[in-house]
Amino acid sequence: HDFNNLLTGILGNISLSKVSLNPQTEPYGYLTEAEKASLRAKSLTQQLLTFAQGGAPVKNPLSLAPMITESATFALRGTKSRCEFDLPANLWGVEADREQLSHVIHNLVLNAHQAMPKGGTITIRGKNVSLSAHDVDHKVPLPNGRYVKITVEDQGIGIPSDYLTQIFDPYFTTKQSGSGLGLSTAYSVTKNHGGTMTVSSNLGQGTSLSLFLPATTSQVSPDVQTVPDSVTGEGKILVMDDDDSVRLLLEEMLGHLGYQVESVPDGGDAISRYQQAKAEHQEYSAVILDLTVPGGLGGKDTLEKLRQIDPEVRAIVASGYSNDPLLSRYTAFGFLGMVAKPFQLSELSEVLHRIMI
């Protein structure tokens, strides 16, 4: 929680600085590199939390092909390796946490690249699979049913057979650098989605890692991730966060987006301020509530009180605990949106824009 608050300050201020600079300038480039490093730190934090406490996925219907292509391409930027994709247009959708699965694909592709020191071709295949007692694929430990199988193949050095049963163990690695969390996190995330992973490898020829994810019968919309850097808005926002630096940052970010902002350190203060504003007919357009306030009233309990004052309150939950079960079903508690710390300006603006329209 504390570390994510620190990262929020770093990543948020980088986002704010970039919007005031010409993208062609050197400082903009330096900030972009700092932003990438911060996002890697965010990713590692999420991996540690996922491994340590089994972060609950925030599931939505998802079309896999666009996410896989985007994540794999990003993972190989600046490397000598390249990806080939075999993802059929009729590939079934899944109920999944896009960000978590994006980390899985990123980790699998990065692992494949690291197995090819001189670079090479990584092939990613997608396949619809109906597992049954008569299906050859039903060697995997999953119930009968419909699954999407995603396979990542490399042309690398292969994995010794003695190691194959250990590659999903936390901190196990044969590499000189790396945390040893990439594959264990991928396995943990896949299991949390009701799926599993398998591996096959031949020394000197390469390795094939496959994940099986339950297919969904829900309607899957195209996976479009083109959110503008800044979606401006108007209205008055109340921020509740116990961390002074996070409150200051949110005031700056929201001000940049065109909102009026007031902030308080505790849920009790937020309730009093909201009640007063409503009595004076100066209502808030939305509230952003920190989920956890040590020694004080946190976001969940605060929203319960606010809904008694105003059943139509628009609330966003913010949390440094990205694995908190509430975040995977925030709407059940009355929140309309969610941001996991650390977040960028674009993430904050998109969530606000969505709940205000």
SESEPA-524664 format. One record per residue (C-alpha): residue number from 1; residue in three letters; x, y, z. Coordinates in Angstrom, 2 decimals. Layout:
N
{n:NUM&res:ALA&px:X&py:Y&pz:Z} .
...
END
This chain:
357
{n:1&res:HIS&px:0.00&py:0.00&pz:0.00} .
{n:2&res:ASP&px:2.71&py:2.50&pz:1.01} .
{n:3&res:PHE&px:4.90&py:1.52&pz:-1.95} .
{n:4&res:ASN&px:2.02&py:1.94&pz:-4.39} .
{n:5&res:ASN&px:1.29&py:5.38&pz:-2.90} .
{n:6&res:LEU&px:4.92&py:6.31&pz:-3.62} .
{n:7&res:LEU&px:4.62&py:4.96&pz:-7.16} .
{n:8&res:THR&px:1.39&py:6.92&pz:-7.59} .
{n:9&res:GLY&px:3.27&py:10.12&pz:-6.85} .
{n:10&res:ILE&px:6.05&py:9.24&pz:-9.29} .
{n:11&res:LEU&px:3.89&py:7.99&pz:-12.16} .
{n:12&res:GLY&px:1.24&py:10.67&pz:-11.73} .
{n:13&res:ASN&px:3.73&py:13.53&pz:-11.77} .
{n:14&res:ILE&px:5.44&py:12.07&pz:-14.83} .
{n:15&res:SER&px:2.05&py:12.00&pz:-16.59} .
{n:16&res:LEU&px:1.39&py:15.61&pz:-15.63} .
{n:17&res:SER&px:4.85&py:16.71&pz:-16.79} .
{n:18&res:LYS&px:4.52&py:15.02&pz:-20.17} .
{n:19&res:VAL&px:1.28&py:16.80&pz:-21.08} .
{n:20&res:SER&px:3.03&py:20.17&pz:-20.76} .
{n:21&res:LEU&px:5.96&py:19.24&pz:-23.04} .
{n:22&res:ASN&px:6.47&py:18.93&pz:-26.78} .
{n:23&res:PRO&px:6.82&py:15.20&pz:-27.59} .
{n:24&res:GLN&px:9.77&py:16.04&pz:-29.85} .
{n:25&res:THR&px:11.93&py:17.42&pz:-27.02} .
{n:26&res:GLU&px:14.64&py:15.54&pz:-25.12} .
{n:27&res:PRO&px:13.00&py:16.03&pz:-21.68} .
{n:28&res:TYR&px:9.84&py:14.35&pz:-23.02} .
{n:29&res:GLY&px:11.92&py:11.35&pz:-24.06} .
{n:30&res:TYR&px:13.58&py:11.16&pz:-20.65} .
{n:31&res:LEU&px:10.19&py:11.27&pz:-18.95} .
{n:32&res:THR&px:8.89&py:8.53&pz:-21.25} .
{n:33&res:GLU&px:11.76&py:6.28&pz:-20.18} .
{n:34&res:ALA&px:11.09&py:7.11&pz:-16.51} .
{n:35&res:GLU&px:7.42&py:6.30&pz:-17.11} .
{n:36&res:LYS&px:8.34&py:2.90&pz:-18.57} .
{n:37&res:ALA&px:10.51&py:2.15&pz:-15.53} .
{n:38&res:SER&px:7.66&py:3.13&pz:-13.20} .
{n:39&res:LEU&px:5.24&py:0.89&pz:-15.10} .
{n:40&res:ARG&px:7.71&py:-2.00&pz:-14.79} .
{n:41&res:ALA&px:7.86&py:-1.36&pz:-11.04} .
{n:42&res:LYS&px:4.05&py:-1.36&pz:-10.98} .
{n:43&res:SER&px:4.01&py:-4.64&pz:-12.88} .
{n:44&res:LEU&px:6.50&py:-6.26&pz:-10.50} .
{n:45&res:THR&px:4.48&py:-5.09&pz:-7.49} .
{n:46&res:GLN&px:1.33&py:-6.64&pz:-8.96} .
{n:47&res:GLN&px:3.21&py:-9.87&pz:-9.67} .
{n:48&res:LEU&px:4.43&py:-10.05&pz:-6.07} .
{n:49&res:LEU&px:0.91&py:-9.42&pz:-4.77} .
{n:50&res:THR&px:-0.57&py:-11.98&pz:-7.14} .
{n:51&res:PHE&px:1.93&py:-14.61&pz:-6.03} .
{n:52&res:ALA&px:1.74&py:-13.75&pz:-2.32} .
{n:53&res:GLN&px:-2.01&py:-13.35&pz:-1.92} .
{n:54&res:GLY&px:-3.66&py:-14.52&pz:-5.13} .
{n:55&res:GLY&px:-5.00&py:-11.21&pz:-6.44} .
{n:56&res:ALA&px:-8.63&py:-11.60&pz:-7.45} .
{n:57&res:PRO&px:-9.13&py:-10.79&pz:-11.15} .
{n:58&res:VAL&px:-11.52&py:-8.01&pz:-12.17} .
{n:59&res:LYS&px:-13.30&py:-9.96&pz:-14.92} .
{n:60&res:ASN&px:-15.04&py:-8.60&pz:-17.99} .
{n:61&res:PRO&px:-15.87&py:-10.19&pz:-21.37} .
{n:62&res:LEU&px:-12.66&py:-9.96&pz:-23.41} .
{n:63&res:SER&px:-11.63&py:-10.59&pz:-27.00} .
{n:64&res:LEU&px:-8.15&py:-12.08&pz:-26.69} .
{n:65&res:ALA&px:-6.54&py:-11.47&pz:-30.09} .
{n:66&res:PRO&px:-6.08&py:-7.66&pz:-29.87} .
{n:67&res:MET&px:-4.77&py:-7.86&pz:-26.30} .
{n:68&res:ILE&px:-2.33&py:-10.65&pz:-27.17} .
{n:69&res:THR&px:-1.00&py:-8.80&pz:-30.21} .
{n:70&res:GLU&px:-0.55&py:-5.57&pz:-28.27} .
{n:71&res:SER&px:1.13&py:-7.20&pz:-25.24} .
{n:72&res:ALA&px:3.47&py:-9.38&pz:-27.28} .
{n:73&res:THR&px:4.52&py:-6.52&pz:-29.55} .
{n:74&res:PHE&px:5.21&py:-4.30&pz:-26.53} .
{n:75&res:ALA&px:7.28&py:-7.02&pz:-24.83} .
{n:76&res:LEU&px:9.58&py:-7.35&pz:-27.85} .
{n:77&res:ARG&px:10.21&py:-3.66&pz:-28.50} .
{n:78&res:GLY&px:13.92&py:-3.05&pz:-28.98} .
{n:79&res:THR&px:14.80&py:-6.77&pz:-29.18} .
{n:80&res:LYS&px:16.07&py:-8.96&pz:-32.01} .
{n:81&res:SER&px:13.09&py:-11.29&pz:-31.71} .
{n:82&res:ARG&px:9.79&py:-11.03&pz:-33.55} .
{n:83&res:CYS&px:6.32&py:-12.51&pz:-33.18} .
{n:84&res:GLU&px:4.17&py:-14.42&pz:-35.63} .
{n:85&res:PHE&px:0.49&py:-14.68&pz:-34.78} .
{n:86&res:ASP&px:-1.99&py:-17.41&pz:-35.64} .
{n:87&res:LEU&px:-5.14&py:-16.12&pz:-33.95} .
{n:88&res:PRO&px:-8.31&py:-17.13&pz:-35.83} .
{n:89&res:ALA&px:-11.08&py:-14.58&pz:-36.25} .
{n:90&res:ASN&px:-13.56&py:-16.96&pz:-34.61} .
{n:91&res:LEU&px:-11.47&py:-17.36&pz:-31.43} .
{n:92&res:TRP&px:-13.86&py:-17.50&pz:-28.48} .
{n:93&res:GLY&px:-13.93&py:-14.73&pz:-25.91} .
{n:94&res:VAL&px:-13.21&py:-15.15&pz:-22.20} .
{n:95&res:GLU&px:-14.29&py:-13.57&pz:-18.91} .
{n:96&res:ALA&px:-10.99&py:-12.11&pz:-17.75} .
{n:97&res:ASP&px:-9.01&py:-9.33&pz:-16.15} .
{n:98&res:ARG&px:-7.42&py:-7.66&pz:-19.15} .
{n:99&res:GLU&px:-4.48&py:-6.19&pz:-17.24} .
{n:100&res:GLN&px:-3.64&py:-9.46&pz:-15.51} .
{n:101&res:LEU&px:-3.81&py:-11.47&pz:-18.75} .
{n:102&res:SER&px:-1.75&py:-8.81&pz:-20.48} .
{n:103&res:HIS&px:0.96&py:-9.41&pz:-17.85} .
{n:104&res:VAL&px:0.72&py:-13.15&pz:-18.52} .
{n:105&res:ILE&px:1.28&py:-12.74&pz:-22.26} .
{n:106&res:HIS&px:4.05&py:-10.20&pz:-21.64} .
{n:107&res:ASN&px:5.82&py:-12.62&pz:-19.29} .
{n:108&res:LEU&px:5.48&py:-15.62&pz:-21.62} .
{n:109&res:VAL&px:6.78&py:-13.67&pz:-24.61} .
{n:110&res:LEU&px:9.65&py:-12.17&pz:-22.60} .
{n:111&res:ASN&px:10.54&py:-15.64&pz:-21.32} .
{n:112&res:ALA&px:10.53&py:-16.96&pz:-24.90} .
{n:113&res:HIS&px:12.77&py:-14.12&pz:-26.07} .
{n:114&res:GLN&px:15.24&py:-14.70&pz:-23.24} .
{n:115&res:ALA&px:15.53&py:-18.33&pz:-24.35} .
{n:116&res:MET&px:16.89&py:-17.10&pz:-27.71} .
{n:117&res:PRO&px:20.04&py:-15.03&pz:-26.93} .
{n:118&res:LYS&px:20.56&py:-14.17&pz:-30.61} .
{n:119&res:GLY&px:16.90&py:-13.45&pz:-31.26} .
{n:120&res:GLY&px:14.43&py:-15.46&pz:-33.26} .
{n:121&res:THR&px:10.78&py:-16.05&pz:-34.03} .
{n:122&res:ILE&px:8.13&py:-16.50&pz:-31.37} .
{n:123&res:THR&px:4.86&py:-18.02&pz:-32.57} .
{n:124&res:ILE&px:1.62&py:-17.37&pz:-30.71} .
{n:125&res:ARG&px:-1.33&py:-19.57&pz:-31.62} .
{n:126&res:GLY&px:-4.94&py:-19.47&pz:-30.51} .
{n:127&res:LYS&px:-7.36&py:-22.38&pz:-30.67} .
{n:128&res:ASN&px:-10.91&py:-23.13&pz:-29.55} .
{n:129&res:VAL&px:-10.93&py:-26.36&pz:-27.53} .
{n:130&res:SER&px:-13.87&py:-28.42&pz:-26.27} .
{n:131&res:LEU&px:-12.47&py:-30.68&pz:-23.59} .
{n:132&res:SER&px:-14.11&py:-34.07&pz:-23.16} .
{n:133&res:ALA&px:-13.07&py:-37.55&pz:-22.16} .
{n:134&res:HIS&px:-12.44&py:-38.33&pz:-25.86} .
{n:135&res:ASP&px:-10.32&py:-35.23&pz:-26.55} .
{n:136&res:VAL&px:-6.55&py:-35.59&pz:-26.76} .
{n:137&res:ASP&px:-6.23&py:-32.17&pz:-25.10} .
{n:138&res:HIS&px:-8.03&py:-33.48&pz:-22.04} .
{n:139&res:LYS&px:-4.73&py:-34.56&pz:-20.55} .
{n:140&res:VAL&px:-4.86&py:-31.16&pz:-18.86} .
{n:141&res:PRO&px:-6.34&py:-31.09&pz:-15.33} .
{n:142&res:LEU&px:-9.55&py:-29.22&pz:-16.15} .
{n:143&res:PRO&px:-13.26&py:-30.09&pz:-16.12} .
{n:144&res:ASN&px:-15.05&py:-30.83&pz:-19.38} .
{n:145&res:GLY&px:-16.07&py:-27.69&pz:-21.22} .
{n:146&res:ARG&px:-15.14&py:-25.00&pz:-23.74} .
{n:147&res:TYR&px:-11.71&py:-23.38&pz:-23.44} .
{n:148&res:VAL&px:-9.47&py:-21.06&pz:-25.38} .
{n:149&res:LYS&px:-5.96&py:-22.44&pz:-25.74} .
{n:150&res:ILE&px:-3.15&py:-19.93&pz:-26.27} .
{n:151&res:THR&px:0.30&py:-21.34&pz:-27.07} .
{n:152&res:VAL&px:3.59&py:-19.43&pz:-27.08} .
{n:153&res:GLU&px:6.40&py:-21.25&pz:-28.91} .
{n:154&res:ASP&px:10.06&py:-20.27&pz:-29.15} .
{n:155&res:GLN&px:13.07&py:-21.61&pz:-31.06} .
{n:156&res:GLY&px:15.32&py:-21.39&pz:-28.03} .
{n:157&res:ILE&px:17.67&py:-23.58&pz:-26.09} .
{n:158&res:GLY&px:14.91&py:-25.60&pz:-24.46} .
{n:159&res:ILE&px:14.43&py:-26.60&pz:-20.84} .
{n:160&res:PRO&px:16.10&py:-29.69&pz:-19.29} .
{n:161&res:SER&px:13.50&py:-32.32&pz:-18.40} .
{n:162&res:ASP&px:14.58&py:-32.19&pz:-14.74} .
{n:163&res:TYR&px:13.41&py:-28.57&pz:-14.58} .
{n:164&res:LEU&px:10.02&py:-28.94&pz:-16.28} .
{n:165&res:THR&px:8.19&py:-29.67&pz:-13.04} .
{n:166&res:GLN&px:9.74&py:-26.60&pz:-11.38} .
{n:167&res:ILE&px:9.30&py:-23.81&pz:-13.90} .
{n:168&res:PHE&px:6.04&py:-22.58&pz:-12.35} .
{n:169&res:ASP&px:7.55&py:-22.50&pz:-8.84} .
{n:170&res:PRO&px:8.05&py:-18.99&pz:-7.37} .
{n:171&res:TYR&px:11.58&py:-17.62&pz:-7.71} .
{n:172&res:PHE&px:12.77&py:-20.58&pz:-9.79} .
{n:173&res:THR&px:14.92&py:-19.35&pz:-12.67} .
{n:174&res:THR&px:17.84&py:-20.55&pz:-14.76} .
{n:175&res:LYS&px:18.66&py:-17.00&pz:-15.86} .
{n:176&res:GLN&px:21.38&py:-14.79&pz:-14.39} .
{n:177&res:SER&px:18.98&py:-11.85&pz:-14.25} .
{n:178&res:GLY&px:15.28&py:-11.78&pz:-13.45} .
{n:179&res:SER&px:13.05&py:-12.26&pz:-10.45} .
{n:180&res:GLY&px:11.94&py:-15.82&pz:-11.17} .
{n:181&res:LEU&px:8.36&py:-14.60&pz:-10.82} .
{n:182&res:GLY&px:7.34&py:-14.37&pz:-14.48} .
{n:183&res:LEU&px:6.10&py:-17.92&pz:-15.07} .
{n:184&res:SER&px:4.88&py:-18.48&pz:-11.50} .
{n:185&res:THR&px:2.81&py:-15.31&pz:-11.75} .
{n:186&res:ALA&px:1.47&py:-16.35&pz:-15.17} .
{n:187&res:TYR&px:0.48&py:-19.72&pz:-13.71} .
{n:188&res:SER&px:-1.16&py:-18.14&pz:-10.65} .
{n:189&res:VAL&px:-3.17&py:-15.67&pz:-12.76} .
{n:190&res:THR&px:-4.30&py:-18.43&pz:-15.12} .
{n:191&res:LYS&px:-5.42&py:-20.61&pz:-12.19} .
{n:192&res:ASN&px:-7.31&py:-17.64&pz:-10.72} .
{n:193&res:HIS&px:-9.20&py:-17.43&pz:-14.03} .
{n:194&res:GLY&px:-10.28&py:-21.06&pz:-13.78} .
{n:195&res:GLY&px:-7.66&py:-22.28&pz:-16.24} .
{n:196&res:THR&px:-4.26&py:-23.94&pz:-16.21} .
{n:197&res:MET&px:-0.90&py:-23.99&pz:-18.01} .
{n:198&res:THR&px:1.13&py:-26.75&pz:-19.63} .
{n:199&res:VAL&px:4.69&py:-26.92&pz:-20.95} .
{n:200&res:SER&px:6.62&py:-29.07&pz:-23.40} .
{n:201&res:SER&px:10.24&py:-28.62&pz:-24.40} .
{n:202&res:ASN&px:13.03&py:-30.17&pz:-26.45} .
{n:203&res:LEU&px:16.64&py:-29.26&pz:-25.74} .
{n:204&res:GLY&px:18.14&py:-27.30&pz:-28.61} .
{n:205&res:GLN&px:14.78&py:-26.99&pz:-30.38} .
{n:206&res:GLY&px:12.57&py:-24.81&pz:-28.22} .
{n:207&res:THR&px:9.78&py:-24.63&pz:-25.69} .
{n:208&res:SER&px:6.01&py:-24.47&pz:-25.98} .
{n:209&res:LEU&px:3.93&py:-22.96&pz:-23.15} .
{n:210&res:SER&px:0.14&py:-23.19&pz:-23.34} .
{n:211&res:LEU&px:-2.58&py:-21.63&pz:-21.24} .
{n:212&res:PHE&px:-6.17&py:-22.81&pz:-21.17} .
{n:213&res:LEU&px:-8.87&py:-20.29&pz:-20.24} .
{n:214&res:PRO&px:-12.62&py:-21.00&pz:-19.88} .
{n:215&res:ALA&px:-14.55&py:-19.57&pz:-22.83} .
{n:216&res:THR&px:-17.46&py:-17.24&pz:-22.16} .
{n:217&res:THR&px:-20.95&py:-17.28&pz:-23.63} .
{n:218&res:SER&px:-21.29&py:-13.53&pz:-22.98} .
{n:219&res:GLN&px:-21.19&py:-11.03&pz:-25.82} .
{n:220&res:VAL&px:-17.60&py:-9.87&pz:-26.34} .
{n:221&res:SER&px:-17.06&py:-6.36&pz:-27.66} .
{n:222&res:PRO&px:-14.00&py:-5.42&pz:-29.73} .
{n:223&res:ASP&px:-11.06&py:-4.80&pz:-27.41} .
{n:224&res:VAL&px:-10.31&py:-1.16&pz:-28.10} .
{n:225&res:GLN&px:-7.67&py:0.47&pz:-25.92} .
{n:226&res:THR&px:-7.27&py:3.83&pz:-27.64} .
{n:227&res:VAL&px:-8.01&py:6.16&pz:-24.74} .
{n:228&res:PRO&px:-6.84&py:9.77&pz:-25.20} .
{n:229&res:ASP&px:-4.13&py:10.99&pz:-22.84} .
{n:230&res:SER&px:-6.51&py:13.54&pz:-21.36} .
{n:231&res:VAL&px:-10.30&py:13.44&pz:-21.44} .
{n:232&res:THR&px:-11.26&py:16.78&pz:-19.95} .
{n:233&res:GLY&px:-14.43&py:17.37&pz:-17.97} .
{n:234&res:GLU&px:-16.17&py:19.75&pz:-15.63} .
{n:235&res:GLY&px:-17.77&py:19.64&pz:-12.21} .
{n:236&res:LYS&px:-16.67&py:19.43&pz:-8.59} .
{n:237&res:ILE&px:-14.83&py:16.37&pz:-7.29} .
{n:238&res:LEU&px:-14.30&py:15.36&pz:-3.65} .
{n:239&res:VAL&px:-11.12&py:13.37&pz:-2.98} .
{n:240&res:MET&px:-10.57&py:11.32&pz:0.18} .
{n:241&res:ASP&px:-7.08&py:9.89&pz:0.76} .
{n:242&res:ASP&px:-4.99&py:9.65&pz:3.92} .
{n:243&res:ASP&px:-1.72&py:10.26&pz:2.04} .
{n:244&res:ASP&px:-0.89&py:13.97&pz:1.69} .
{n:245&res:SER&px:1.18&py:13.48&pz:-1.47} .
{n:246&res:VAL&px:-1.56&py:11.48&pz:-3.19} .
{n:247&res:ARG&px:-4.17&py:14.11&pz:-2.32} .
{n:248&res:LEU&px:-1.95&py:16.88&pz:-3.70} .
{n:249&res:LEU&px:-1.29&py:14.89&pz:-6.86} .
{n:250&res:LEU&px:-5.00&py:14.21&pz:-7.41} .
{n:251&res:GLU&px:-5.77&py:17.90&pz:-6.94} .
{n:252&res:GLU&px:-3.21&py:18.72&pz:-9.65} .
{n:253&res:MET&px:-4.36&py:15.98&pz:-12.02} .
{n:254&res:LEU&px:-8.05&py:16.76&pz:-11.66} .
{n:255&res:GLY&px:-7.39&py:20.47&pz:-11.97} .
{n:256&res:HIS&px:-5.50&py:19.84&pz:-15.19} .
{n:257&res:LEU&px:-8.50&py:17.90&pz:-16.49} .
{n:258&res:GLY&px:-10.79&py:20.86&pz:-15.82} .
{n:259&res:TYR&px:-12.45&py:19.82&pz:-12.57} .
{n:260&res:GLN&px:-12.82&py:21.77&pz:-9.33} .
{n:261&res:VAL&px:-11.31&py:19.76&pz:-6.49} .
{n:262&res:GLU&px:-11.62&py:19.53&pz:-2.73} .
{n:263&res:SER&px:-9.75&py:16.92&pz:-0.69} .
{n:264&res:VAL&px:-9.92&py:15.45&pz:2.81} .
{n:265&res:PRO&px:-7.78&py:12.86&pz:4.65} .
{n:266&res:ASP&px:-10.50&py:10.67&pz:6.18} .
{n:267&res:GLY&px:-13.92&py:9.20&pz:5.50} .
{n:268&res:GLY&px:-15.53&py:11.10&pz:8.36} .
{n:269&res:ASP&px:-14.35&py:14.38&pz:6.86} .
{n:270&res:ALA&px:-15.64&py:13.30&pz:3.45} .
{n:271&res:ILE&px:-19.11&py:12.58&pz:4.86} .
{n:272&res:SER&px:-19.28&py:15.96&pz:6.62} .
{n:273&res:ARG&px:-18.06&py:17.83&pz:3.53} .
{n:274&res:TYR&px:-20.48&py:16.00&pz:1.23} .
{n:275&res:GLN&px:-23.43&py:16.60&pz:3.56} .
{n:276&res:GLN&px:-22.60&py:20.29&pz:3.86} .
{n:277&res:ALA&px:-22.25&py:20.73&pz:0.09} .
{n:278&res:LYS&px:-25.61&py:19.03&pz:-0.51} .
{n:279&res:ALA&px:-27.33&py:21.23&pz:2.10} .
{n:280&res:GLU&px:-25.90&py:24.32&pz:0.38} .
{n:281&res:HIS&px:-26.97&py:23.03&pz:-3.08} .
{n:282&res:GLN&px:-23.30&py:22.88&pz:-4.13} .
{n:283&res:GLU&px:-23.30&py:19.15&pz:-4.81} .
{n:284&res:TYR&px:-20.22&py:17.21&pz:-5.86} .
{n:285&res:SER&px:-20.25&py:15.65&pz:-9.31} .
{n:286&res:ALA&px:-18.25&py:12.64&pz:-8.07} .
{n:287&res:VAL&px:-16.14&py:11.39&pz:-5.18} .
{n:288&res:ILE&px:-12.84&py:9.47&pz:-5.27} .
{n:289&res:LEU&px:-12.39&py:7.37&pz:-2.12} .
{n:290&res:ASP&px:-9.24&py:5.63&pz:-0.93} .
{n:291&res:LEU&px:-10.22&py:2.08&pz:0.00} .
{n:292&res:THR&px:-7.98&py:1.77&pz:3.06} .
{n:293&res:VAL&px:-7.39&py:4.48&pz:5.67} .
{n:294&res:PRO&px:-5.33&py:3.14&pz:8.60} .
{n:295&res:GLY&px:-7.03&py:4.14&pz:11.84} .
{n:296&res:GLY&px:-9.83&py:5.92&pz:9.99} .
{n:297&res:LEU&px:-12.97&py:5.37&pz:7.93} .
{n:298&res:GLY&px:-12.09&py:3.76&pz:4.60} .
{n:299&res:GLY&px:-13.77&py:3.99&pz:1.22} .
{n:300&res:LYS&px:-16.23&py:1.10&pz:1.56} .
{n:301&res:ASP&px:-17.73&py:2.32&pz:4.86} .
{n:302&res:THR&px:-17.62&py:5.93&pz:3.72} .
{n:303&res:LEU&px:-19.65&py:5.14&pz:0.60} .
{n:304&res:GLU&px:-22.29&py:3.34&pz:2.68} .
{n:305&res:LYS&px:-22.81&py:6.58&pz:4.65} .
{n:306&res:LEU&px:-22.72&py:8.76&pz:1.52} .
{n:307&res:ARG&px:-25.40&py:6.63&pz:-0.15} .
{n:308&res:GLN&px:-27.67&py:7.29&pz:2.83} .
{n:309&res:ILE&px:-27.20&py:11.02&pz:2.18} .
{n:310&res:ASP&px:-27.39&py:10.72&pz:-1.61} .
{n:311&res:PRO&px:-28.40&py:7.40&pz:-3.23} .
{n:312&res:GLU&px:-27.22&py:8.79&pz:-6.59} .
{n:313&res:VAL&px:-23.65&py:9.54&pz:-5.46} .
{n:314&res:ARG&px:-21.06&py:8.81&pz:-8.16} .
{n:315&res:ALA&px:-18.12&py:7.14&pz:-6.46} .
{n:316&res:ILE&px:-14.75&py:5.84&pz:-7.64} .
{n:317&res:VAL&px:-12.67&py:3.58&pz:-5.41} .
{n:318&res:ALA&px:-8.88&py:3.99&pz:-5.41} .
{n:319&res:SER&px:-6.57&py:1.49&pz:-3.77} .
{n:320&res:GLY&px:-2.91&py:0.66&pz:-3.35} .
{n:321&res:TYR&px:-3.95&py:-2.92&pz:-2.65} .
{n:322&res:SER&px:-4.46&py:-4.00&pz:-6.25} .
{n:323&res:ASN&px:-5.34&py:-7.53&pz:-5.09} .
{n:324&res:ASP&px:-8.13&py:-6.51&pz:-2.70} .
{n:325&res:PRO&px:-11.20&py:-8.69&pz:-3.46} .
{n:326&res:LEU&px:-13.44&py:-5.59&pz:-3.41} .
{n:327&res:LEU&px:-11.72&py:-4.28&pz:-6.55} .
{n:328&res:SER&px:-12.83&py:-7.33&pz:-8.52} .
{n:329&res:ARG&px:-16.51&py:-6.59&pz:-7.75} .
{n:330&res:TYR&px:-16.54&py:-2.91&pz:-6.83} .
{n:331&res:THR&px:-19.97&py:-2.34&pz:-8.39} .
{n:332&res:ALA&px:-21.51&py:-4.69&pz:-5.80} .
{n:333&res:PHE&px:-20.54&py:-2.13&pz:-3.16} .
{n:334&res:GLY&px:-22.01&py:0.84&pz:-5.04} .
{n:335&res:PHE&px:-18.87&py:2.15&pz:-6.75} .
{n:336&res:LEU&px:-19.21&py:3.11&pz:-10.41} .
{n:337&res:GLY&px:-15.50&py:3.06&pz:-11.20} .
{n:338&res:MET&px:-12.13&py:1.88&pz:-9.93} .
{n:339&res:VAL&px:-8.49&py:2.97&pz:-10.22} .
{n:340&res:ALA&px:-5.65&py:0.84&pz:-8.87} .
{n:341&res:LYS&px:-2.66&py:2.78&pz:-7.60} .
{n:342&res:PRO&px:-0.36&py:3.74&pz:-9.16} .
{n:343&res:PHE&px:-2.39&py:5.21&pz:-12.03} .
{n:344&res:GLN&px:-1.66&py:7.53&pz:-14.93} .
{n:345&res:LEU&px:-3.51&py:10.69&pz:-15.90} .
{n:346&res:SER&px:-5.14&py:8.87&pz:-18.83} .
{n:347&res:GLU&px:-6.55&py:6.14&pz:-16.56} .
{n:348&res:LEU&px:-8.04&py:8.66&pz:-14.13} .
{n:349&res:SER&px:-9.54&py:10.78&pz:-16.88} .
{n:350&res:GLU&px:-11.07&py:7.77&pz:-18.65} .
{n:351&res:VAL&px:-12.79&py:6.48&pz:-15.49} .
{n:352&res:LEU&px:-14.17&py:9.92&pz:-14.63} .
{n:353&res:HIS&px:-15.36&py:10.49&pz:-18.18} .
{n:354&res:ARG&px:-17.13&py:7.11&pz:-18.18} .
{n:355&res:ILE&px:-19.07&py:7.65&pz:-14.94} .
{n:356&res:MET&px:-19.98&py:11.26&pz:-15.74} .
{n:357&res:ILE&px:-21.59&py:10.67&pz:-19.14} .
END
